[in-house]
Amino acid sequence: MEVGSLPMELWRVILAYLPLPDLGRCCQVCRAWRELILSLDNTRWRQLCLGCPECRHPNWPSQPHLEPPSWREALKQHALATRTWTRNGPELQSSACLLFFRRRKDRRVWHVGPGCEFETLRGALGVVGPYDRVVLHPGVYEEQAEVSLKVPVELVGLGRLGEVALLVCMEQQCPTARLCNLVFMPPWFSTVVYKTSWGHIQLDNCNFEGAQLQIRGPGTCQARFCSFSQGSSAHLLGVVLSLLDSCDFSGSDTASVTVEGPPVSERNWACKHLAALARTFPSGSCSSPKGPQASSTGEPDPPHGNVKKERVSMEDWKRRTGGDSGCQGTFIEDGWSDGEHSEREEENRDSERNDNTKKQFTLDYKIPCDHHSLSHLLKLRADGSLPLASSPDPPSLTPEPLTLQQELERDPEALILGTSTLGCILRRCLFRDGKGGVHVSNYGQARLEDNIFRGLNYAVRCIQNSTIVMLRNEVCECRASGVFLRLSARGLIAENNIHSNGEAGLDIRKGANPTILCNKIHSGFRSGVVVLGNGKGSIRSNLIYNNKEAGVYILFSGNPVVSGNHIFQGQAAGIAINENGRGMITENVIRENQWGGVDIRRGGDPILRNNYICYGYSDGVVVGERGRGLIEGNHVYCNKGCGVWVMSSSLPQLLGNYILHNCMYGLAVFCRKDPENIEAREGSWPGQEGIGGDAGIGERRGVEGEGREGQENFNEEGELFAWESDLDSEDERHSARRSISVALVEGNCVSYNGAVGLYVKSSEALNVFANLINSNRGPGIAVLQSSQLTRLVTNCILKNSRGGITVEKDCRVELRGNGIYENSGHGVRLSGNGQIVENDVVGNSGYGIQVSASTDIKILRNRVQPAQGCGIALLGPVKGVVHDNILFQGHPENKKTLLHMDPGNESCVLCNNSILRHNNSCTSAPPWVLDNPPPRPLASSHAGLSSSQYPSRLGISMTARVGATVESGCHSGSMFCSIL
């Protein structure tokens, strides 16, 4: 009969009465009939699938409200899976046509129950033949001794699930068996209801109540649509391969599934069939991720991977962070200083301010100084766009996390783990409302796919050199941590949704070394990931967000690789490294966290490289008490606090970072005992100072609190809290990086910050080498407290709003080889002690170099050109030496003397200084250039050289020398200066 002879709707009504075998025959008639039968997916096929007594809803137990993509396909997969236990016969290797003549097994059906052939299960099992079916009628069957299965057999309960209950302990002694539609309860003499040590057991639609299933390798198990409740569990010892699919585990007293021991070397017949069912991991090839175009401006490229181009203007940023309120009070008023000034200096400042209101000078005699060694950071890019150092807008490129396929292409070892099928495989199971989910120990292996773990003490615990593979699971609402890894455990944890757990989402300790890729780890009541006790691991391309404590927390010699993650919107720090924690932290996007983007303290010593740390509600990077670490090549921008906040008792290395557009200081170095900052920055750490204090220091309190909870967890497990025996030596720890004894700030770009570029209020020595500090809203560098020597060497301080360098009273500084250009205040204003040697101070709006209240100062071999005011001004009783400097006139109407010293100062020696003025009769600008050497900072100057290694003076070419008296203030004992 032709399909078109009747309306399609009528055909569907007719075919809805056909049983499954007849539907299959209709599919084989022709293509039109096949398409007609397939169109019944949501009607007849759905009815057949749900009406099958041997299976449940395809998405049971985790998502029974969701329909499968195809009901027909779900029924097909179920039919194939139920036949696995019968496939232990020899495989035919001859022609495929012989399959039609393959002899079917002669199977008998035995009925057990009141009024049937057998009234007891033991009686029926005594007479069954291989592959016979035993049908148990509704009732309760109890055996007082262990029952053995000696031949392959199928036990099926008649009626609905729950009408047939077995109180037995069965031991399988045959190659294969199948149990279906049964309820198992433990007998009086054992909690184990079923065990096998070499055969294969298939369990379909069974319930275990307070009972234990025990599989010992090389035995195998396939369980589908089974429930384990009231403390039931599955215990697998040395299994080569077992598959638990769509099972429900609830109310466990211990772990619901325990996998223990390495897979045995022997294999049984079912392993290859189970492996075929288990191969669902996506292993197709994908195109390699394209890296960004290389930059020709000397700026670091964004991290590899996908790059999201996000245009962010300053107005957008202000809207994102709540307008200007986040930066209020951080801008510095005219005449700002936290230190004291002499009366004479204040008078000069007032008169200077009055002069400025009358007329602002520009540099008519401008000396070119834009080809210094750091000028490449300011030049236009090849596409004509502004580089980061001179752009008024924050960076617009942010890297996207890599996909799992991209990560696996880069990591062959993770790919091998992802495709492995050894051990216990749990798929689409639900673990709920019990103590534990899956426990893997003693070299065991397990693979978890698409499961849900909810309302447990913990979801997964992997210890003692075991291996775990977790793919696409949901781990939530655990009372402790979601996933524990201990004692050299390893594995792959990828594309999971881990959230709302009472402790850390993932807890890695004692040498565990997992690979954690592309997960969502969020909304935890403590940290997202904790790595401690020599824990390792590779944490890559995850989304870690909205956790109450640090997104990633590293302590007690934890040493992970944290790379390519997005860590954002946390209620504490993005990443916290504490208590001798280490780690390689690279190419992450750390944004919008309530406290520091990265917080390092108490012996924390990470490598922090090429990260984007931005839009935080506090500081970008915090290096607290005794913090260390290499902080290199990061983009730290648009944070409401400081870009980088460093405590002077710490010892970090800051190299090649971009610190931009932060509301407060770009880089701030504070004294440990600074009363204005100790509470706001250090906080009150429990265990040291108690848990007192306000909510403003909750992040620090929380980070330390997690460490204390971690100790309690160890004690509960009977593990020793003895990290000291595992700590690496200091020599081994620092062998891979430059050894330093003084905090180092080198090669950074500090630009467009809301206050001072570099703020120093420290009691320790500090080395500041080869940095570009430009366009900040306060002075470029402000040294307010420095009892030890602060060395400022070969830096470029450019176009800052309130001066180049400010040094307050009683501070010790060395300024050597710097270029200080076009700042809106004095080039250098110094009230402390130290040296100003071989600097270029050109084009600053105020004085070139102003020194006051200094008791020991050397100003040697500098080149100075002010736009207005004095070139070098010595105010008050300055004691020191000023010689071999060259001073250039900046404007023809500037009437101030280029070299000024207050009358009556007999303790300062002026010697061999050169003052260059332009002849007013000449209409052309003077041909002055900074040559021999070229404008500073110089590329050949090595930032690491000590002051004693620099040459005593640089040669200066002079065409003529004319003797004359000093313009102002030289006492009778001083030598004459020179005017060219």
RATAJO-V724919 format. One record per helix or strand of 2 or more residues. SS is the DSSP state (2 for helix, 1 for strand). FROM is the first residue (numbers start at 1). TO is the last residue. Records with the same first field share a line. If there is no record, write none. Layout:
BEGIN
SS->FROM-TO  FROM-TO
END
This chain:
BEGIN
2->3-5  8-15  20-27  31-38  41-51  71-82  84-86  96-101  121-125  271-278  314-320  323-327  343-358  375-377  388-390  404-410  412-419  678-682  695-716  723-726  730-733  947-949
1->109-112  132-136  139-142  147-149  153-157  164-167  170-172  176-180  183-185  192-196  200-204  207-209  212-216  220-224  227-229  233-237  241-245  248-250  255-260  307-309  397-399  423-427  430-432  436-441  445-449  452-454  458-462  467-471  474-476  483-485  490-494  497-499  506-509  513-517  520-522  529-532  538-540  543-545  552-554  561-563  566-568  575-577  584-586  589-591  598-600  607-609  612-614  621-623  628-632  635-637  644-647  651-655  658-660  667-670  743-746  749-751  758-762  766-769  772-774  781-786  789-793  796-798  805-807  812-816  819-821  828-830  833-837  840-844  849-852  857-860  863-866  872-875  880-883  886-888  899-901  908-911  914-916  962-963  978-979
END
